[in-house]
Amino acid sequence: MEREFTPLKCLQPSEHLNCGLIILNQPLNSTLLIQLWRKAIIKACADGGANRLYHITNGQQDEYLPDFISGDFDSLQPLVKEFYTEKVDVIVVLGGLGGRFDQIMASVETLYHAVKITSIPVLVIQDSSLIYLLQPGKHKLNVATGREGKWCGLIPVGSPCRSVTTTGLKWNLTAGVLAFGTLVSTSNTYDGSGIVTVETDSPLIWTMGIKSSINE
């Protein structure tokens, strides 16, 4: 069977082509970059390739943001890593809270691994539920977007929380203990202030309901 292919179709501006672009840590040609960037539906940098992209687009970096940067980052310059990291506000995992209980718990455990990899907040969302891991310390949660459901909770998974203090909930805690076999905060709700604060001495899962629409 004869297969027809046009190698340089990716550089023809009038040709439609769904292109995936991978930028490596090699000198870049700005003309080729622009031509390929316009056609690419997925853009990725391999490690130090992000350095090349960042410097060749000097002054226009916000217009050339890759979808992915992968690698062990041993050649990624700190300035470049910080620039691209700051372009991500939150990582959302869609799914993982329905079906088999062991897989739900695996989703919970993933949040504990994620904090070792990134400082970006990681959420797991499915249908009407959300989970988010609070690290030891003080947290301020804005809960007045209009998409919040009526319920929320604080679940100590992995180890007890010996001192938890909250505000903004209907049932608040003051240096309270949350632990399985003692107390777990489920079916809580808000006091209407639009702000929930949580101070905890150990990692603590925040969970909350989500409305399917703002008009619910």
Secondary structure, DSSP 8 states (H G I E B T S, - for coil): ------GGGGG-TTS---EEEEE-SS---HHHHHHHHHHEEEEEEETTHHHHHHHHTTT-GGGS--SEEES--SSS-HHHHHHHHTT---EEEE--SSS-HHHHHHHHHHHHHHHHH-SS-EEEEETTEEEEEE-SEEEEEE--SS-EEEEEEEE--SS-EEEEEEESBSS--SSEEEBTTTB-EEEE-B-SSSEEEEEESS-EEEEEEE-SSTT-
